[in-house]
C-alpha cells in the first residue's frame, strides 16, 4: 500500500506470499484483462470461500469429504491407488487407469483427466512435451478411507510436514 493511502472502512489490508508460478499467472491474467490486482485477488478469495463453505451445492468442497464423487471418479482413483501411486503419476499412467475403468476413446481419456483436474485430485507439475507430463496427486481432497496406506502412515498427502505437538 502506498504511503498516506487510506483504506475504506469496508476494506481490509492483506499482505500475503504466494507461489511464484501462481504470481506469474496472476500477473499475466491482470495484464490480459486490464483489471486491478486487488479486485482479482478479492474475487478469487471470495469465490474460493463460497465454494468451500456452501452446503447447498455439490462442488469441490463436497469432494473434500468424499461426498459427490461419482462412481467413475472413485473407480479411477481406486485404480491409481491400487497401482501403487502415492505422490506423482505420469500422464500415461493416468490414461492407463482411465482406460482400465472407462474405456479407450481419446475423448473419454481427455474428459476424465479434465474431471480429475477440476476436482483437484491431479495437478500438472512438469510438462516435457505435448504427450509427456507428470502430475501431483492430492489425496487430501478425498476422504481418508480412499488414501493409500503410504499416505495414511507417512507424511501429509501434500508432502508437507505435520506438527504433532
C-alpha positions as CSV (number, residue, x, y, z in Angstrom):
1,X,0.0,0.0,0.0
2,X,1.3,3.4,-0.9
3,X,2.2,5.8,1.9
4,X,-0.6,8.1,3.0
5,X,-3.2,6.0,1.1
6,X,-6.3,5.3,3.2
7,X,-8.3,2.1,3.2
8,X,-12.0,2.3,3.1
9,X,-13.8,1.0,6.3
10,X,-15.2,-1.7,4.0
11,X,-11.8,-3.0,3.1
12,X,-9.2,-5.0,4.9
13,X,-5.5,-4.8,4.1
14,X,-3.9,-8.2,3.3
15,X,-0.2,-9.0,2.9
16,X,0.5,-12.5,1.6
17,X,3.1,-14.5,-0.2
18,X,2.1,-16.8,-3.0
19,X,3.9,-19.3,-5.1
20,X,5.9,-17.8,-7.9
21,X,4.0,-19.7,-10.6
22,X,0.7,-18.5,-9.2
23,X,2.0,-14.9,-9.1
24,X,3.1,-15.1,-12.7
25,X,-0.3,-16.5,-13.7
26,X,-2.0,-13.7,-11.8
27,X,0.2,-11.0,-13.4
28,X,-0.5,-12.5,-16.9
29,X,-4.2,-12.6,-16.2
30,X,-4.3,-9.0,-14.9
31,X,-2.3,-7.6,-17.9
32,X,-4.5,-9.6,-20.3
33,X,-7.8,-8.4,-18.9
34,X,-6.7,-5.0,-17.6
35,X,-8.1,-5.5,-14.1
36,X,-6.9,-4.1,-10.7
37,X,-4.9,-6.8,-8.8
38,X,-6.9,-6.1,-5.6
39,X,-10.2,-6.8,-7.4
40,X,-8.9,-10.1,-8.9
41,X,-7.5,-11.3,-5.6
42,X,-10.7,-10.3,-3.8
43,X,-12.9,-12.1,-6.3
44,X,-10.6,-15.2,-6.2
45,X,-10.7,-15.4,-2.4
46,X,-14.4,-14.7,-2.3
47,X,-15.2,-17.5,-4.8
48,X,-12.9,-19.9,-3.0
49,X,-14.6,-19.3,0.3
50,X,-18.1,-19.5,-1.3
51,X,-17.1,-22.8,-2.9
52,X,-15.7,-24.4,0.3
53,X,-18.3,-23.1,2.8
54,X,-21.5,-23.6,0.9
55,X,-23.5,-26.8,1.7
56,X,-26.2,-26.0,-1.0
57,X,-24.3,-27.4,-4.0
58,X,-22.1,-30.3,-5.0
59,X,-18.7,-28.9,-5.9
60,X,-15.1,-29.3,-5.0
61,X,-16.0,-28.6,-1.3
62,X,-18.0,-31.8,-1.3
63,X,-15.1,-33.8,-2.6
64,X,-13.1,-32.8,0.5
65,X,-15.4,-35.1,2.5
66,X,-15.7,-37.7,-0.2
67,X,-19.3,-36.6,-0.9
68,X,-20.4,-36.3,-4.5
69,X,-17.6,-38.5,-6.0
70,X,-19.2,-40.2,-9.0
71,X,-18.6,-43.9,-9.2
72,X,-16.4,-43.3,-12.3
73,X,-14.1,-40.9,-10.3
74,X,-13.9,-43.3,-7.4
75,X,-13.1,-46.2,-9.7
76,X,-10.3,-44.3,-11.4
77,X,-8.9,-43.1,-8.1
78,X,-9.1,-46.6,-6.7
79,X,-7.2,-47.9,-9.8
80,X,-4.5,-45.3,-9.3
81,X,-4.2,-46.3,-5.6
82,X,-4.1,-50.0,-6.4
83,X,-1.3,-49.5,-8.9
84,X,0.8,-48.0,-6.0
85,X,0.9,-44.3,-7.0
86,X,1.0,-42.0,-4.0
87,X,2.6,-38.6,-4.8
88,X,3.2,-38.4,-8.5
89,X,1.9,-40.0,-11.7
90,X,2.7,-39.7,-15.3
91,X,0.1,-38.7,-18.0
92,X,0.5,-42.2,-19.5
93,X,-0.3,-43.9,-16.1
94,X,-3.4,-41.6,-15.6
95,X,-4.6,-42.5,-19.1
96,X,-4.0,-46.2,-18.4
97,X,-6.0,-46.0,-15.2
98,X,-8.9,-44.3,-17.1
99,X,-8.7,-46.9,-19.9
100,X,-8.9,-49.7,-17.3
101,X,-12.1,-48.3,-15.9
102,X,-13.8,-46.1,-18.5
103,X,-12.5,-47.0,-22.0
104,X,-10.0,-46.2,-24.7
105,X,-11.7,-43.4,-26.7
106,X,-9.4,-40.3,-26.8
107,X,-12.4,-38.1,-25.8
108,X,-13.0,-40.3,-22.8
109,X,-9.4,-40.0,-21.7
110,X,-9.4,-36.2,-22.2
111,X,-12.7,-35.8,-20.3
112,X,-11.9,-37.9,-17.3
113,X,-8.4,-36.4,-17.0
114,X,-10.1,-32.9,-17.0
115,X,-12.5,-34.1,-14.4
116,X,-9.7,-35.3,-12.1
117,X,-8.0,-31.9,-12.5
118,X,-11.3,-30.0,-11.9
119,X,-11.9,-31.8,-8.6
120,X,-8.3,-31.1,-7.5
121,X,-7.1,-34.7,-7.4
122,X,-4.3,-34.2,-10.0
123,X,-2.3,-31.1,-10.9
124,X,0.2,-30.9,-13.7
125,X,3.7,-30.2,-12.3
126,X,6.1,-31.0,-15.3
127,X,5.4,-30.9,-19.0
128,X,8.2,-32.3,-21.2
129,X,6.1,-32.4,-24.4
130,X,2.5,-32.4,-25.5
131,X,2.4,-36.1,-24.6
132,X,4.7,-36.4,-21.6
133,X,3.6,-34.8,-18.3
134,X,3.9,-35.5,-14.6
135,X,1.0,-34.8,-12.2
136,X,1.0,-34.4,-8.5
137,X,-1.7,-36.4,-6.7
138,X,-3.6,-34.6,-3.9
139,X,-5.1,-37.2,-1.6
140,X,-6.0,-34.5,0.9
141,X,-9.1,-33.5,-1.1
142,X,-10.5,-37.0,-0.5
143,X,-11.9,-38.9,2.5
144,X,-9.0,-40.7,4.3
145,X,-10.6,-44.0,3.5
146,X,-9.6,-43.5,-0.1
147,X,-5.9,-42.7,0.8
148,X,-3.2,-45.3,0.1
149,X,-1.5,-46.8,3.2
150,X,1.8,-45.0,2.4
151,X,-0.1,-41.7,2.7
152,X,-2.1,-42.6,5.8
153,X,1.1,-43.7,7.6
154,X,3.6,-41.3,6.1
155,X,3.8,-37.6,5.7
156,X,0.8,-35.5,4.9
157,X,-0.8,-36.1,1.5
158,X,0.6,-32.9,0.1
159,X,4.1,-33.7,1.2
160,X,4.0,-31.1,4.0
161,X,5.4,-31.8,7.4
162,X,2.9,-32.1,10.2
163,X,3.3,-30.6,13.7
164,X,2.2,-33.2,16.2
165,X,2.9,-31.2,19.3
